[in-house]
């Protein structure tokens, strides 16, 4: 596989960009080798600058539910561009987008658009603090909520992959307000709440963790978490930046049957463009300026390009509920094929799947939380990743990330992936 041009670009990039990349996981440090520079995408495939083709299971880290460049999103985007890229003033599309989100996610009575998942989560925490008058919040070890200072305490995703679960530059003050509990362990939550009685404004959680691999919270755990929040006057925040509109039209909260007070979104609601949103109960959201005293703003928030592309994506979901049946069938076919490969090779690597999100851990122990996730053999995953890449399959360059299936993946794509998976494993074990 010739990747000459990618190597040249990476060498050049390192002269001007820290590490040569604009997001750490792209550097391929956890899997070895140099990153590939992508030139274009089409349906379920990506093509690098050397002309190599790959079946794509990153999907821009989740937003490409329909693959690259679906016609209905591109048409909406072209139409919006004809009118202008940004105005810094309200547009009709913002209203239509907000209304559609509230229709698809019943727990969201009011919603505010932002420009990224990180903006969404940090704004949700601020809203919860403003609403409750308390300062501390609880997050779970291994869950990733973006790179705001007070989230980078035992974070997952890139921070976990790079082996730096806390980051220099995060102040002791921020760390003091961030309380840690163990994912899927309600007793740890009870202890933290009891030790900080009357001081906890919010509990934020990925209801299906997608940044320490794909790990769902159990129904019992979430049910008790909801009960604790109700009893203690704590705002329950679901971080659905990854799972929102990915696992179901109503997100993980629809699948799991638990209603949060606030939710955060990103990925799919931008139709492939950078965007985020947070929303929930009216009484909490109306603490946000200009209605209330909690300040939150964004010059490009709700810009017409992102809103038009996102509206096209969500409207398609609303009008075509069979999207999730299609995704389930394709994801199950792929997952069953991978599981059969493991059986043939005499391996019992732990696999998880929720809808079109899945993960194979290089450990034979059950994975339910951060401590069990990190038992996975990341070096072996790195070898597996590169063997799959040689065979034209592009996976996340990190063990602790999700594999995303799109409606654009064909039976041929899936069959090729299953075959490549068998050959890649056979080459490394």
N, C-alpha and C positions, 0 to 999 in steps of 0.2 A: 504494500500500500504506500503510494507516494504521497508524502505530506510536506514536500519541499517548501511550498509557498506559505503554509501555516507556520513552519519553523522560522522562516524569514520574517513574517509579520510579528511573531512572538518576540524575536530578538529586537526588532524595532520598537515594539510596544513597551518593552522594559526600560527603554531610555526615557519614556515620558509618563508612564502610568505605573503606580506602585505595584510591583509584581507582574506588570504587563497585563493586568486584568482589572475590570471595574467591579467585580464581585469575587471574593476569594475562592469559592469552590470551583470557579472556571479555570483555575491555574493547574488543575489535575494533580496537585501535590499529594493527595491521599491515594491516588491510583498509579502514580508514576508516569513519566513521559511528559510531552509538551501538549498544550491544548490545541484543539483544532479550531480554525477560524472558519465560520460558516458564511457562505455567500448567499444562499437562498433556501427557501423551504417550499414544499408543495405537497398538499395532502398529508400523508403520514411520513414523508421523507424529508431529509435535509441533505444539502450538498455543500461540501467544503470548498475552499478556494483552490484546491487542486483537482476538483471535479469528482471526488469520491462521494458515493451516495450511501446514506444510512437510513435505516428504519428508526424513526425517532420515538423514544419513550420518555423524553423529558417534556416535550410540548411546551417549551419556554417556562418550565417548572410549574406546569399545571393549567395555564389559561386556555391552551388550544384544545378545547373539548371537541372541536370539529376538525382538527388538523390545521395545517398551515393554509392561510389565504382562502377560506371558504368564500364562495361567490357572494353570498348575501351580506357578509360582513364587509368585504371589499367594496361592494357597491354603496353601502351606507357610508363608508369612509370617504370614498371619492366624492359623493354628493356633499358631504359636510365640508370637505376641503375647498369646494368651489365657492362656498360662502365665506370662508375665513377660518383660520386655525385657532384663534383665541381672541376674546373680547374683554375679559375682566369684568363682564356684566352678565346678568342672568339671561338664559336662553330657554326656549320652550322645551328643548330636549332634556334639560336638567329636571324639569317638572315631570315629564313622561317617564324618565328613568327612575326617579324617586317613587313615583306611584307604582311602577311595575315591581320594584323591589318589595314594597309593602304588600303587594298582592301575592307574591311568591313566598314570602317569609312572614307568616302571621304575627310573630313576636315583634316585628319591626313596625312601630307606629309612626316614627319619624326617623329620617335618615339624613346624614350630612356626607357629602362627597369630599374626598381628599385625593392625594396623588400617589399614595403607596400604601402597602400593608403596614409598614412601620408607623406612618402617620395615623392610620386608623386605630391601631392598638394604643399608641401613646395618647391619642385624643380620647379614647374610651376610658382609659385610666383617669385622665384629668376630669372628665365628666363625672365619673363615679366619686372621685374625691370631692368635687364641688357639690355634688348632690348630697353626700353623706356628712360632709364636714370632717372627715377622717383622712389620714395621710398614708397609712400603710396598705399594702396589698399583698396577696399571696399568689405566687406562680408555682409551677411544678417543675421539678428537676428534669431536664431534657426537653421541655417544651420551648419552642422558639417563637418569639413574638416580635421579631424585628430587632434593629440595632440601636434603639433608644437606650440611653445609659442604664436606666433602672431595670431593663430586661436582660442585660448581659451578665446575669448572675446564674451560673450553672446552665448556660444556654445549650440548645441542641444545634442541629443543622451545621453550618459552616464552622461555628465555634467549637462544636463537639468534634467534628472531623479533624480539625487542625490541632486538637488536643489542648486547647486553651479555653476551658469552660467559663473563665472570667477574663475580662479584658482590661489592660492598662488604660487609664483615662477615665475609668468609672470611679466616681468619688465615693468616699466612705459614707457620706450623707445619703447618696442614692442607694447604696447597698444596705444601709440600715433600714430603709423604708420598704425594701423588697424582702418578703418572707418566703421561705422555701418549704414546700411539702413534697411528698412522694406521690407520683402518679399512680392511680388505682389503689391507694392506701388511705382509706378514710380516717383511720386512727391518727395518722400523721397530721391530717388537716385539723382534727379536733384538738390536738395538742398545741398546734400553732395558734389557733383561734383562742384557746383558753389562756395561753401565755401572753396574748396581746388583746385581752378583753376590751371591747369597746373602741379599739383603735384601727380595725381593719375596714377599709372602704370597699375593697373589691377582691374577688377571686377570679383570676383569668386562667383559662385552660383551652388547649386544643382538644375538643371532644374526641376527635380522632387525630392523635399525634402524627404528624407527617414529617417531622424533622429529627426523629430518632428512629427512623423507619416508620412503617405504618402500624400504629398501635392504637386500637380503639379503647376508650375508657369503658369500663363495664357499666351496665345499666344500674346495678346496685350502687356502685360508687357515685355515679352522677345523680341518682335519686337522693342519696344521703347528702350530697354536696348541695343540691337545691334546697333541701330541708334546713341545713345549717345556715345557709344564706338568708332564708326566710326568718329563721329564729333570731339571728344576730343582726339583722338589718344591713347585710352585706350585698353589694351588687354583684351578681353572677354574670361574668362576661365570657361568651364563647368566641374564641378566635377561629373564625371560619374563612380566613383569607385563602386557605388552600381548599377546604372542603366545601365552601359555599358554592352551590350550583354545580359542583363536581360530583358528589356522591348522590345527590337528589336535587330536585328543583327547590326544595326547602332546606337544603344543606344537611349537615350532620344532625341538627336538632330535629329534623323530620324523621330521619332514620332511627335515631336513638330515643325519640319521644320525650325529650326534656326541653323545657322552655327557659332560655336565659333572659336576663334583664336587658343586656346589651349584646350586640353581635358585631363583629368586624368582618369586612369582606375585602376582596381584591381579586387578582388573577382574572377569572372569567368575566367579571363585570366590566372589564375594559376591552373585551373582545380581542385581546392581544396587545393593547396599549397600556401604558402605566396608569394605574388608577387604584383607589381604595375607597372604602366607605365604612362608617360606623353608624349604628342605629339601634333603636329599641323602644323602651317604654317612653311614652310622651312626657311624663313628669320628669324623667331624667334628662331627656334630650332638650327639653325647654329650659334647662339651666345654661345651655350654650348660647353665646352671643350671636345675634343681637337681642334675642328674647331675654336671656338671662345673663348672669355676671361672669360665667366661665368663658374665657377668651379662647377662640380657636379660629384660624383663618388660613387661607391659601390662595395666592394670586391665580394659579392655574387650576384650582379645584373646579370640577365640573366642566372642564373645557369641552368644546363641541366635538372635537375629534374622538376623545375617549368616550364621551357620552353616546355618540352616534354608533360607534362600534360596539360598545357594551349593550346598548339598547337592542341592537340587531341580534346579539347573542342571546340575551334573556328573552326577547320576544319569540325567537325561534324555539327556545325551550318551552315557553308557555304554550305555544301553538302546536308543538310536536312532542307530547309527553313520551312517545315511543323511543325517544332518544335514549332514555335510561334503560329501556328493555334491550336495545341494540348494544349499548355499552356493557350491560351485564352479560349478555350472551358472548360477546367477544372476549371480555375479561375472564369469564369462567373457562372458555375454551383454552385460552392461553395459560391460565393458572393450572388447569388440569393437565395440560401437556408438560409443563415444567415439573409438576409433582410426579408425573409418570417417569420422567427422565431421572429424577432423584431415586425413585424406587428401583429402576433398572440398574443404576450405578451403586446401589447399596448405601445411599446417603439419606439422612433424615434432617436436612437443614430446615430450620423453622421458617414457614411461609405465612404471611398474613395478606388478606385482601378485604377491602370494603368497596364494593362497586368497582369503579375503574381505577382505583388506587391499590397498589400492591407492593410487597417487598419480600425479598428472600434474604434472610440473615444467615451468615456463615457460622452458625452455632446450632447444635441439636437440642439445646434447652429451650423451653417455652419463653417467649419474650413478651413481657407485660408492662415493663417500666424501664427507666433509664439504666438501672443497675444490671438488668438482664440483657438489655440491648448492647451494652458495651462489651459483653462477652463475645460478641461476634468477631471473627477473624478478619480484621480490616485489610491485612496484607494479602490474604487469600482473595478477598473481594477485588483488590486492585489487579491481581493477575486475571481474575475472571472478567473484569471490565475490559481489559485490553484484548483478551481473546475474543470477546463478543464484538469489540470494535473492528478487529481484523475481519470478522465475518459480516460486517455491514450492519451491526445493531448498536445504536447509540443509547446507552443507559446513563443514569446519573453518575457523574464521576465522584461518588461518595457513597459509602455503605448506608449511611443514615438518611436516605432520601427515598421518595416514592417513585414508583414506576407508573406512568400514566398511559392509559389506553384512550384513544380517540375514536370517534365515529368514522374517521377516515382510514383507520387500519383495516386492511382487507384480509380475507382468509389466507391469501398467499403470504401477506406480511407476517401473520401470526404463525403460520406453519414454518416459514423460514426462521423465525425467532426461536421456535421450539427446537428445531434441528440445530441451530447455532448454539443454543443453550446446552444441549447434550454434548456437542463436540467440544465446547469451551470447558465444561466441567471435566470431561474425560482427559483433556490436555493438562489439567492442573492438579488433579487428585490421584 
